[in-house]
Amino acid sequence: MKAGQIVQAEAGRDKGRFFVIVETDGKFALICDGKTRPVERPKKKKLIHLKATEYFADPERVRTNKEMRRALHQFNYPHLP
């Protein structure tokens, strides 16, 4: 898994939610979604608790919380336009 990749949490209270990896460090990744986990305080989560998708967020376009939410909208809310 690499920075910018969109992943789904498979364990913990955020199970089922989608996040963007901000940074990886060995067995851990820092993830955020711009809402429950803003860019200012990403969550540290083990890589084994994350399910990788084939999608990546453009690092030039996801610098703020609003841009992060916009990039993840189609994953977290598929029933909404």
N, CA, C and O atoms as a Tinker XYZ file with bonds, in Angstrom:
   324  protein
     1  N      0.843000   -1.179000    0.000000    73     2
     2  CA     0.000000    0.000000    0.000000    64     1     3
     3  C      0.885000    1.237000    0.000000    63     2     4     5
     4  O      1.945000    1.277000    0.624000    81     3
     5  N      0.408000    2.246000   -0.726000    73     3     6
     6  CA     1.197000    3.450000   -0.893000    64     5     7
     7  C      0.386000    4.676000   -0.518000    63     6     8     9
     8  O     -0.841000    4.623000   -0.441000    81     7
     9  N      1.077000    5.773000   -0.288000    73     7    10
    10  CA     0.414000    7.037000    0.031000    64     9    11
    11  C     -0.491000    7.450000   -1.124000    63    10    12    13
    12  O     -0.115000    7.340000   -2.291000    81    11
    13  N     -1.670000    7.919000   -0.792000    73    11    14
    14  CA    -2.641000    8.326000   -1.795000    64    13    15
    15  C     -3.629000    7.242000   -2.156000    63    14    16    17
    16  O     -4.629000    7.521000   -2.817000    81    15
    17  N     -3.378000    6.011000   -1.742000    73    15    18
    18  CA    -4.268000    4.905000   -2.074000    64    17    19
    19  C     -5.529000    4.955000   -1.204000    63    18    20    21
    20  O     -5.465000    5.271000   -0.016000    81    19
    21  N     -6.653000    4.642000   -1.804000    73    19    22
    22  CA    -7.912000    4.588000   -1.078000    64    21    23
    23  C     -8.066000    3.181000   -0.531000    63    22    24    25
    24  O     -7.951000    2.198000   -1.263000    81    23
    25  N     -8.331000    3.097000    0.789000    73    23    26
    26  CA    -8.433000    1.811000    1.466000    64    25    27
    27  C     -9.729000    1.755000    2.273000    63    26    28    29
    28  O    -10.330000    2.782000    2.588000    81    27
    29  N    -10.145000    0.529000    2.599000    73    27    30
    30  CA   -11.323000    0.318000    3.430000    64    29    31
    31  C    -10.884000   -0.295000    4.755000    63    30    32    33
    32  O    -10.102000   -1.246000    4.770000    81    31
    33  N    -11.379000    0.242000    5.862000    73    31    34
    34  CA   -11.048000   -0.280000    7.184000    64    33    35
    35  C    -11.809000   -1.583000    7.400000    63    34    36    37
    36  O    -13.016000   -1.653000    7.168000    81    35
    37  N    -11.095000   -2.612000    7.847000    73    35    38
    38  CA   -11.710000   -3.918000    8.085000    64    37    39
    39  C    -11.842000   -4.243000    9.559000    63    38    40    41
    40  O    -12.386000   -5.292000    9.900000    81    39
    41  N    -11.367000   -3.388000   10.441000    73    39    42
    42  CA   -11.443000   -3.640000   11.876000    64    41    43
    43  C    -11.583000   -2.322000   12.616000    63    42    44    45
    44  O    -11.203000   -1.268000   12.106000    81    43
    45  N    -12.127000   -2.387000   13.816000    73    43    46
    46  CA   -12.274000   -1.206000   14.650000    64    45    47
    47  C    -13.606000   -0.524000   14.459000    63    46    48    49
    48  O    -14.462000   -1.001000   13.714000    81    47
    49  N    -13.775000    0.584000   15.131000    73    47    50
    50  CA   -15.054000    1.297000   15.078000    64    49    51
    51  C    -15.317000    1.922000   13.710000    63    50    52    53
    52  O    -16.457000    2.259000   13.390000    81    51
    53  N    -14.279000    2.075000   12.912000    73    51    54
    54  CA   -14.442000    2.645000   11.575000    64    53    55
    55  C    -14.537000    1.567000   10.500000    63    54    56    57
    56  O    -14.299000    1.848000    9.325000    81    55
    57  N    -14.878000    0.351000   10.878000    73    55    58
    58  CA   -14.977000   -0.771000    9.948000    64    57    59
    59  C    -15.970000   -0.448000    8.829000    63    58    60    61
    60  O    -17.081000    0.018000    9.085000    81    59
    61  N    -15.554000   -0.703000    7.592000    73    59    62
    62  CA   -16.410000   -0.464000    6.441000    64    61    63
    63  C    -16.238000    0.900000    5.810000    63    62    64    65
    64  O    -16.659000    1.095000    4.669000    81    63
    65  N    -15.638000    1.852000    6.504000    73    63    66
    66  CA   -15.444000    3.193000    5.965000    64    65    67
    67  C    -14.203000    3.241000    5.081000    63    66    68    69
    68  O    -13.278000    2.447000    5.248000    81    67
    69  N    -14.195000    4.159000    4.161000    73    67    70
    70  CA   -13.070000    4.335000    3.249000    64    69    71
    71  C    -12.223000    5.519000    3.696000    63    70    72    73
    72  O    -12.738000    6.516000    4.201000    81    71
    73  N    -10.912000    5.390000    3.499000    73    71    74
    74  CA    -9.946000    6.404000    3.892000    64    73    75
    75  C     -8.881000    6.524000    2.821000    63    74    76    77
    76  O     -8.777000    5.675000    1.935000    81    75
    77  N     -8.097000    7.576000    2.905000    73    75    78
    78  CA    -6.936000    7.769000    2.036000    64    77    79
    79  C     -5.694000    7.627000    2.904000    63    78    80    81
    80  O     -5.618000    8.195000    3.993000    81    79
    81  N     -4.725000    6.867000    2.415000    73    79    82
    82  CA    -3.464000    6.730000    3.136000    64    81    83
    83  C     -2.654000    8.000000    2.932000    63    82    84    85
    84  O     -2.388000    8.410000    1.802000    81    83
    85  N     -2.265000    8.616000    4.044000    73    83    86
    86  CA    -1.454000    9.823000    3.997000    64    85    87
    87  C      0.026000    9.462000    3.990000    63    86    88    89
    88  O      0.830000   10.078000    3.292000    81    87
    89  N      0.371000    8.436000    4.793000    73    87    90
    90  CA     1.772000    8.031000    4.922000    64    89    91
    91  C      1.818000    6.596000    5.420000    63    90    92    93
    92  O      0.934000    6.168000    6.162000    81    91
    93  N      2.846000    5.848000    5.017000    73    91    94
    94  CA     3.040000    4.497000    5.528000    64    93    95
    95  C      4.367000    4.430000    6.261000    63    94    96    97
    96  O      5.317000    5.147000    5.946000    81    95
    97  N      4.402000    3.537000    7.260000    73    95    98
    98  CA     5.607000    3.389000    8.075000    64    97    99
    99  C      5.684000    1.949000    8.558000    63    98   100   101
   100  O      5.151000    1.625000    9.620000    81    99
   101  N      6.334000    1.085000    7.800000    73    99   102
   102  CA     6.475000   -0.316000    8.198000    64   101   103
   103  C      5.149000   -1.035000    8.223000    63   102   104   105
   104  O      4.546000   -1.268000    7.175000    81   103
   105  N      4.679000   -1.394000    9.425000    73   103   106
   106  CA     3.423000   -2.130000    9.590000    64   105   107
   107  C      2.215000   -1.215000    9.733000    63   106   108   109
   108  O      1.085000   -1.698000    9.810000    81   107
   109  N      2.431000    0.090000    9.769000    73   107   110
   110  CA     1.355000    1.033000   10.034000    64   109   111
   111  C      1.148000    2.003000    8.877000    63   110   112   113
   112  O      2.031000    2.214000    8.046000    81   111
   113  N     -0.055000    2.587000    8.851000    73   111   114
   114  CA    -0.378000    3.632000    7.885000    64   113   115
   115  C     -1.114000    4.741000    8.619000    63   114   116   117
   116  O     -1.853000    4.477000    9.567000    81   115
   117  N     -0.921000    5.964000    8.191000    73   115   118
   118  CA    -1.698000    7.089000    8.686000    64   117   119
   119  C     -2.804000    7.331000    7.674000    63   118   120   121
   120  O     -2.540000    7.571000    6.495000    81   119
   121  N     -4.055000    7.266000    8.147000    73   119   122
   122  CA    -5.192000    7.395000    7.248000    64   121   123
   123  C     -6.079000    8.554000    7.683000    63   122   124   125
   124  O     -6.127000    8.897000    8.864000    81   123
   125  N     -6.780000    9.153000    6.728000    73   123   126
   126  CA    -7.741000   10.198000    7.060000    64   125   127
   127  C     -8.848000   10.194000    6.014000    63   126   128   129
   128  O     -8.687000    9.688000    4.904000    81   127
   129  N     -9.988000   10.781000    6.413000    73   127   130
   130  CA   -11.123000   10.858000    5.500000    64   129   131
   131  C    -11.682000   12.272000    5.387000    63   130   132   133
   132  O    -12.616000   12.500000    4.619000    81   131
   133  N    -11.136000   13.216000    6.129000    73   131   134
   134  CA   -11.574000   14.597000    6.045000    64   133   135
   135  C    -12.780000   14.912000    6.898000    63   134   136   137
   136  O    -13.177000   16.074000    6.978000    81   135
   137  N    -13.381000   13.920000    7.540000    73   135   138
   138  CA   -14.556000   14.153000    8.373000    64   137   139
   139  C    -14.294000   13.686000    9.803000    63   138   140   141
   140  O    -14.039000   14.504000   10.687000    81   139
   141  N    -14.357000   12.382000   10.031000    73   139   142
   142  CA   -14.095000   11.863000   11.371000    64   141   143
   143  C    -12.609000   11.903000   11.684000    63   142   144   145
   144  O    -12.217000   12.054000   12.841000    81   143
   145  N    -11.798000   11.769000   10.676000    73   143   146
   146  CA   -10.343000   11.857000   10.809000    64   145   147
   147  C     -9.841000   12.927000    9.849000    63   146   148   149
   148  O     -9.572000   12.636000    8.683000    81   147
   149  N     -9.713000   14.166000   10.329000    73   147   150
   150  CA    -9.243000   15.231000    9.441000    64   149   151
   151  C     -7.761000   15.097000    9.112000    63   150   152   153
   152  O     -7.040000   14.314000    9.732000    81   151
   153  N     -7.332000   15.856000    8.149000    73   151   154
   154  CA    -5.951000   15.840000    7.691000    64   153   155
   155  C     -5.003000   16.251000    8.822000    63   154   156   157
   156  O     -3.860000   15.796000    8.873000    81   155
   157  N     -5.474000   17.102000    9.717000    73   155   158
   158  CA    -4.627000   17.598000   10.805000    64   157   159
   159  C     -4.295000   16.522000   11.842000    63   158   160   161
   160  O     -3.268000   16.612000   12.514000    81   159
   161  N     -5.152000   15.508000   11.978000    73   159   162
   162  CA    -4.896000   14.435000   12.947000    64   161   163
   163  C     -5.297000   13.082000   12.360000    63   162   164   165
   164  O     -6.351000   12.543000   12.700000    81   163
   165  N     -4.463000   12.539000   11.487000    73   163   166
   166  CA    -4.757000   11.244000   10.867000    64   165   167
   167  C     -4.686000   10.109000   11.893000    63   166   168   169
   168  O     -4.028000   10.231000   12.926000    81   167
   169  N     -5.370000    9.012000   11.591000    73   167   170
   170  CA    -5.399000    7.844000   12.468000    64   169   171
   171  C     -4.290000    6.882000   12.083000    63   170   172   173
   172  O     -4.057000    6.636000   10.900000    81   171
   173  N     -3.612000    6.342000   13.072000    73   171   174
   174  CA    -2.577000    5.343000   12.846000    64   173   175
   175  C     -3.250000    3.980000   12.908000    63   174   176   177
   176  O     -3.872000    3.644000   13.917000    81   175
   177  N     -3.136000    3.189000   11.841000    73   175   178
   178  CA    -3.808000    1.903000   11.764000    64   177   179
   179  C     -2.864000    0.880000   11.143000    63   178   180   181
   180  O     -2.101000    1.194000   10.229000    81   179
   181  N     -2.926000   -0.350000   11.653000    73   179   182
   182  CA    -2.094000   -1.418000   11.102000    64   181   183
   183  C     -2.540000   -1.747000    9.686000    63   182   184   185
   184  O     -3.732000   -1.734000    9.378000    81   183
   185  N     -1.571000   -2.040000    8.829000    73   183   186
   186  CA    -1.870000   -2.361000    7.437000    64   185   187
   187  C     -2.722000   -3.617000    7.300000    63   186   188   189
   188  O     -3.492000   -3.737000    6.348000    81   187
   189  N     -2.595000   -4.562000    8.244000    73   187   190
   190  CA    -3.378000   -5.793000    8.142000    64   189   191
   191  C     -4.858000   -5.547000    8.396000    63   190   192   193
   192  O     -5.685000   -6.409000    8.099000    81   191
   193  N     -5.206000   -4.376000    8.944000    73   191   194
   194  CA    -6.606000   -4.035000    9.194000    64   193   195
   195  C     -7.194000   -3.180000    8.083000    63   194   196   197
   196  O     -8.300000   -2.656000    8.217000    81   195
   197  N     -6.461000   -3.039000    6.992000    73   195   198
   198  CA    -6.911000   -2.241000    5.858000    64   197   199
   199  C     -7.013000   -3.101000    4.604000    63   198   200   201
   200  O     -6.164000   -3.954000    4.348000    81   199
   201  N     -8.057000   -2.863000    3.834000    73   199   202
   202  CA    -8.247000   -3.569000    2.568000    64   201   203
   203  C     -7.987000   -2.562000    1.441000    63   202   204   205
   204  O     -8.674000   -1.547000    1.329000    81   203
   205  N     -6.998000   -2.858000    0.625000    73   203   206
   206  CA    -6.609000   -1.946000   -0.450000    64   205   207
   207  C     -7.619000   -1.987000   -1.590000    63   206   208   209
   208  O     -8.191000   -3.035000   -1.890000    81   207
   209  N     -7.830000   -0.846000   -2.214000    73   207   210
   210  CA    -8.608000   -0.774000   -3.446000    64   209   211
   211  C     -7.633000   -0.452000   -4.573000    63   210   212   213
   212  O     -6.457000   -0.181000   -4.331000    81   211
   213  N     -8.114000   -0.482000   -5.762000    73   211   214
   214  CA    -7.255000   -0.177000   -6.914000    64   213   215
   215  C     -7.232000    1.317000   -7.224000    63   214   216   217
   216  O     -6.606000    1.741000   -8.195000    81   215
   217  N     -7.908000    2.109000   -6.407000    73   215   218
   218  CA    -8.044000    3.542000   -6.668000    64   217   219
   219  C     -7.052000    4.358000   -5.847000    63   218   220   221
   220  O     -6.684000    3.993000   -4.730000    81   219
   221  N     -6.632000    5.474000   -6.439000    73   219   222
   222  CA    -5.718000    6.397000   -5.784000    64   221   223
   223  C     -6.307000    7.799000   -5.841000    63   222   224   225
   224  O     -6.969000    8.164000   -6.812000    81   223
   225  N     -6.065000    8.571000   -4.805000    73   223   226
   226  CA    -6.449000    9.975000   -4.787000    64   225   227
   227  C     -5.254000   10.784000   -5.272000    63   226   228   229
   228  O     -4.121000   10.524000   -4.868000    81   227
   229  N     -5.498000   11.743000   -6.118000    73   227   230
   230  CA    -4.434000   12.588000   -6.642000    64   229   231
   231  C     -3.875000   13.456000   -5.513000    63   230   232   233
   232  O     -4.607000   14.269000   -4.951000    81   231
   233  N     -2.593000   13.300000   -5.170000    73   231   234
   234  CA    -2.036000   14.053000   -4.035000    64   233   235
   235  C     -2.078000   15.565000   -4.234000    63   234   236   237
   236  O     -2.053000   16.312000   -3.255000    81   235
   237  N     -2.142000   16.027000   -5.471000    73   235   238
   238  CA    -2.236000   17.461000   -5.730000    64   237   239
   239  C     -3.628000   17.997000   -5.443000    63   238   240   241
   240  O     -3.799000   19.193000   -5.209000    81   239
   241  N     -4.639000   17.105000   -5.460000    73   239   242
   242  CA    -6.027000   17.547000   -5.305000    64   241   243
   243  C     -6.635000   17.219000   -3.952000    63   242   244   245
   244  O     -7.773000   17.612000   -3.699000    81   243
   245  N     -5.939000   16.524000   -3.079000    73   243   246
   246  CA    -6.499000   16.177000   -1.762000    64   245   247
   247  C     -5.578000   16.664000   -0.643000    63   246   248   249
   248  O     -4.935000   15.874000    0.047000    81   247
   249  N     -5.537000   17.954000   -0.491000    73   247   250
   250  CA    -4.712000   18.555000    0.563000    64   249   251
   251  C     -5.553000   19.038000    1.734000    63   250   252   253
   252  O     -5.063000   19.107000    2.861000    81   251
   253  N     -6.813000   19.374000    1.481000    73   251   254
   254  CA    -7.682000   19.874000    2.545000    64   253   255
   255  C     -8.742000   18.829000    2.882000    63   254   256   257
   256  O     -8.925000   17.850000    2.158000    81   255
   257  N     -9.434000   19.056000    3.993000    73   255   258
   258  CA   -10.483000   18.136000    4.408000    64   257   259
   259  C    -11.631000   18.089000    3.404000    63   258   260   261
   260  O    -12.188000   17.023000    3.143000    81   259
   261  N    -11.979000   19.235000    2.849000    73   259   262
   262  CA   -13.067000   19.286000    1.876000    64   261   263
   263  C    -12.716000   18.475000    0.628000    63   262   264   265
   264  O    -13.555000   17.735000    0.115000    81   263
   265  N    -11.507000   18.608000    0.146000    73   263   266
   266  CA   -11.068000   17.847000   -1.023000    64   265   267
   267  C    -11.011000   16.354000   -0.716000    63   266   268   269
   268  O    -11.309000   15.529000   -1.581000    81   267
   269  N    -10.629000   16.002000    0.516000    73   267   270
   270  CA   -10.572000   14.603000    0.938000    64   269   271
   271  C    -11.976000   14.002000    0.947000    63   270   272   273
   272  O    -12.180000   12.893000    0.453000    81   271
   273  N    -12.940000   14.727000    1.506000    73   271   274
   274  CA   -14.325000   14.237000    1.533000    64   273   275
   275  C    -14.880000   14.071000    0.121000    63   274   276   277
   276  O    -15.593000   13.109000   -0.167000    81   275
   277  N    -14.546000   15.012000   -0.751000    73   275   278
   278  CA   -15.025000   14.944000   -2.130000    64   277   279
   279  C    -14.455000   13.714000   -2.851000    63   278   280   281
   280  O    -15.164000   13.070000   -3.625000    81   279
   281  N    -13.194000   13.389000   -2.605000    73   279   282
   282  CA   -12.564000   12.232000   -3.247000    64   281   283
   283  C    -13.158000   10.920000   -2.743000    63   282   284   285
   284  O    -13.216000    9.946000   -3.494000    81   283
   285  N    -13.598000   10.875000   -1.487000    73   283   286
   286  CA   -14.117000    9.646000   -0.891000    64   285   287
   287  C    -15.638000    9.529000   -0.948000    63   286   288   289
   288  O    -16.186000    8.498000   -0.557000    81   287
   289  N    -16.323000   10.553000   -1.422000    73   287   290
   290  CA   -17.789000   10.565000   -1.416000    64   289   291
   291  C    -18.394000    9.354000   -2.128000    63   290   292   293
   292  O    -19.316000    8.730000   -1.602000    81   291
   293  N    -17.901000    9.023000   -3.290000    73   291   294
   294  CA   -18.466000    7.914000   -4.062000    64   293   295
   295  C    -18.263000    6.565000   -3.378000    63   294   296   297
   296  O    -19.011000    5.625000   -3.646000    81   295
   297  N    -17.268000    6.452000   -2.501000    73   295   298
   298  CA   -17.008000    5.200000   -1.801000    64   297   299
   299  C    -17.837000    5.090000   -0.519000    63   298   300   301
   300  O    -18.420000    4.040000   -0.248000    81   299
   301  N    -17.894000    6.164000    0.267000    73   299   302
   302  CA   -18.612000    6.124000    1.538000    64   301   303
   303  C    -20.111000    6.290000    1.379000    63   302   304   305
   304  O    -20.868000    5.832000    2.234000    81   303
   305  N    -20.560000    6.929000    0.316000    73   303   306
   306  CA   -21.988000    7.158000    0.091000    64   305   307
   307  C    -22.373000    6.774000   -1.327000    63   306   308   309
   308  O    -22.726000    7.652000   -2.115000    81   307
   309  N    -22.319000    5.483000   -1.686000    73   307   310
   310  CA   -22.589000    5.085000   -3.071000    64   309   311
   311  C    -24.044000    5.307000   -3.503000    63   310   312   313
   312  O    -24.329000    5.380000   -4.698000    81   311
   313  N    -24.948000    5.414000   -2.553000    73   311   314
   314  CA   -26.354000    5.578000   -2.897000    64   313   315
   315  C    -26.732000    7.026000   -3.182000    63   314   316   317
   316  O    -27.843000    7.290000   -3.641000    81   315
   317  N    -25.831000    7.966000   -2.919000    73   315   318
   318  CA   -26.072000    9.373000   -3.179000    64   317   319
   319  C    -25.342000    9.821000   -4.441000    63   318   320   321
   320  O    -24.285000    9.281000   -4.768000    81   319
   321  N    -25.896000   10.805000   -5.155000    73   319   322
   322  CA   -25.207000   11.274000   -6.378000    64   321   323
   323  C    -23.963000   12.060000   -6.098000    63   322   324
   324  O    -23.294000   12.509000   -7.029000    81   323
